[in-house]
Amino acid sequence: MMEILLIEDDTAVVSLIRRGLADPNFNISVALSGLSGLEMALSTTYDLIILDIMLPGMDGLKVCKKIREHGRQVPVLILSALDQPEDIVDGFENDADDYLTKPFNMSELKARVGRFLRKRADPIEREQRNLLSLADLHLDLDSKSAARAGNPIALTATEFRLLEYLIRNAKRVVSRMDILENVWDMEFNLSTNVVDVYINYLRNKIDKGFDRKLLHTKVGMGYILKDPDETAN
């Protein structure tokens, strides 16, 4: 049984989603305000949170931020009528995992929900990928922690996802669009510098103070995480 928390104050949208996601394997709990949604998110373990932004009591962006501040790594899918590029960027910068604008296509929502829940439900994949390393940089996917040369690195949820993607693709140049599609789950072309901003955040945390730099920029192509001490191909 997959536990989904829907934080949405529009009862018509709640009914639509309940019908569209009707499945014996899904259990959908509903909160009609930001404050009640936050309380439920912090008191119960969920596999996915579907979150509106314009909510009574506390807006969805603050709810998402509070969830992350409490160390909860549950996937958050924002579902909002706010559809401007800056709104979408705000969602990701508050550590949402995905963003779908209203009005939405139910088949697309189901596909995105299914993708998140498949990732969460595969114990073999989790076991195989719980520890990632490059040189003296280590990432623990179970504890959501990172360290370099034995020194802990404090990462936000978005920085952690970005580092995870880069380390899984170590020694390969990844473009900004690759990162947008795989770290932020953005399946469209959005003119934003959010990738460059987060790359700089991450570079300051994993490379600052070390002579051996791991995160490199390939001008005009993207970024690559690699150990410079290894022989180049």
C-alpha positions in Angstrom: 0.0 0.0 0.0 1.4 3.4 -1.0 0.5 6.3 1.2 -0.2 9.6 -0.6 -0.9 12.9 1.2 -2.9 15.4 -0.9 -2.8 19.0 0.5 -5.4 20.8 -1.5 -8.2 23.2 -0.4 -10.3 22.9 -3.5 -12.7 20.1 -2.8 -13.5 19.7 -6.5 -9.9 19.1 -7.3 -9.7 16.7 -4.3 -12.6 14.7 -5.7 -11.1 14.7 -9.2 -7.7 13.4 -8.0 -9.4 10.8 -5.8 -11.3 9.5 -8.8 -8.3 9.7 -11.1 -5.9 7.9 -8.7 -8.5 5.3 -7.6 -6.4 2.2 -7.1 -6.4 -0.5 -4.4 -2.7 0.1 -3.9 -3.0 3.8 -3.2 -4.3 5.2 0.1 -4.9 9.0 -0.3 -5.1 11.2 2.8 -6.3 14.7 2.4 -5.5 18.0 4.2 -7.5 21.1 3.3 -5.1 23.7 4.7 -1.3 24.3 4.7 -1.1 24.0 8.5 -3.0 20.7 8.8 -1.1 19.4 5.8 2.2 20.2 7.5 1.1 18.6 10.7 0.1 15.4 8.9 3.4 15.4 6.8 5.5 15.6 10.0 3.5 13.1 12.0 3.0 10.3 9.5 5.2 8.6 6.9 4.1 9.1 3.3 5.4 7.8 0.0 4.4 11.0 -1.9 2.9 14.4 -1.1 0.8 16.3 -3.7 0.8 19.9 -2.7 -1.0 23.0 -3.8 0.6 26.4 -3.3 -2.3 28.8 -2.6 -3.5 27.3 0.6 -5.2 28.8 3.7 -3.2 29.0 6.9 0.2 28.5 5.2 1.2 28.5 1.5 2.5 25.4 -0.1 6.0 26.7 -0.6 6.4 27.3 3.2 4.9 23.8 3.8 7.5 22.2 1.5 10.3 24.2 3.1 9.2 23.2 6.6 9.0 19.6 5.6 12.6 19.7 4.4 13.8 21.6 7.5 12.5 18.7 9.6 14.6 16.3 7.5 11.8 14.6 5.7 12.9 13.5 2.2 9.4 12.4 1.0 8.9 13.3 -2.7 6.8 16.4 -3.1 4.8 17.1 -6.3 3.5 20.6 -6.5 0.2 21.0 -8.3 -0.6 24.7 -8.8 -2.4 27.2 -11.0 0.7 29.4 -10.7 2.2 28.7 -14.1 4.8 31.4 -14.8 8.4 30.4 -15.1 9.3 32.2 -11.9 6.6 30.4 -10.0 7.9 27.0 -11.2 11.5 28.0 -10.2 10.3 29.1 -6.8 8.8 25.6 -6.3 12.0 23.9 -7.1 14.1 26.3 -5.0 11.9 25.4 -2.1 12.9 21.8 -2.6 9.9 20.4 -4.5 10.7 17.3 -6.6 8.2 18.0 -9.4 5.8 20.8 -10.6 2.6 20.3 -12.6 0.4 23.3 -13.5 -3.4 23.5 -13.3 -5.5 22.7 -15.3 -3.7 19.4 -15.6 -4.2 16.2 -17.6 -5.0 13.3 -15.3 -3.0 10.8 -17.3 0.1 13.0 -16.9 -0.5 13.2 -13.1 -1.0 9.5 -12.9 2.3 8.9 -14.9 4.2 11.2 -12.6 2.8 9.7 -9.4 3.5 6.2 -10.8 7.1 7.2 -11.5 7.7 8.5 -7.9 6.1 5.5 -6.3 8.0 3.0 -8.4 11.3 4.6 -7.3 10.2 4.4 -3.7 8.9 0.8 -3.9 11.9 -1.0 -5.4 13.9 -2.4 -2.4 16.5 -4.1 -4.6 17.3 -0.8 -6.3 17.5 1.0 -2.9 19.8 -1.6 -1.5 22.1 -1.6 -4.6 22.3 2.2 -4.6 22.4 3.2 -1.0 26.1 4.2 -1.0 27.8 6.2 -3.8 31.4 7.3 -3.9 33.9 9.2 -6.0 37.4 9.6 -4.8 37.1 10.8 -1.2 33.5 12.0 -1.7 30.8 9.7 -0.2 27.0 9.8 -0.4 24.7 7.7 1.8 21.2 7.5 0.3 19.7 5.9 3.4 20.7 8.6 5.8 20.7 11.3 3.2 24.2 12.4 4.2 27.4 13.3 2.4 31.0 13.6 3.4 34.3 14.4 1.9 37.6 13.1 3.3 35.6 12.2 6.4 34.2 15.7 6.9 30.3 15.9 6.9 28.8 18.1 4.2 25.4 19.8 5.0 23.2 19.7 1.9 19.7 20.8 1.2 17.3 18.3 -0.3 17.8 19.8 -3.8 21.6 19.9 -3.4 21.6 16.2 -2.3 19.5 15.2 -5.4 21.9 17.2 -7.7 25.0 15.6 -6.1 23.4 12.1 -6.4 22.7 12.7 -10.1 26.2 13.9 -10.7 27.9 11.1 -8.9 25.7 8.5 -10.6 26.9 10.0 -13.9 30.5 10.6 -12.8 33.1 11.1 -15.5 30.3 12.0 -18.0 29.5 15.5 -19.1 25.8 16.3 -18.3 24.0 19.3 -19.8 21.8 21.8 -18.0 18.8 20.1 -19.7 19.9 16.7 -18.5 20.0 18.1 -15.0 16.7 19.8 -15.2 15.0 16.6 -16.5 16.6 14.3 -13.9 17.0 16.4 -10.8 14.0 18.6 -11.0 11.8 16.3 -13.2 11.2 19.1 -15.6 10.1 17.7 -18.9 10.0 21.0 -20.8 12.4 23.7 -21.9 12.5 26.4 -19.2 14.8 29.4 -19.5 16.3 29.5 -16.0 19.6 29.7 -14.3 18.5 27.5 -11.4 21.0 24.8 -12.5 24.0 27.2 -12.5 22.9 28.6 -9.1 22.8 25.1 -7.5 26.0 24.0 -9.2 27.7 26.9 -7.5 26.1 26.1 -4.2 27.3 22.5 -4.5 30.8 23.4 -5.7 31.3 25.6 -2.6 30.3 22.7 -0.4 32.2 19.8 -1.9 35.3 21.5 -3.3 36.0 24.6 -1.2 39.1 24.1 0.8 40.4 21.1 -1.2 43.2 21.3 -3.7 41.7 18.5 -5.7 38.5 19.8 -7.3 35.9 17.3 -8.3 33.1 19.4 -9.9 34.1 20.9 -13.3 32.4 23.1 -15.9 32.7 22.2 -19.6 32.0 25.6 -21.3 29.1 25.3 -23.7 28.4 21.7 -22.8 27.6 21.3 -19.1 29.2 19.9 -16.0 31.2 16.8 -15.0 32.0 15.3 -11.7 35.4 13.5 -11.9 38.6 12.7 -10.0 41.3 14.7 -11.7 43.9 12.3 -10.4 42.5 9.6 -12.6 44.0 9.2 -16.1 41.8 11.0 -18.6 40.2 8.9 -21.3 
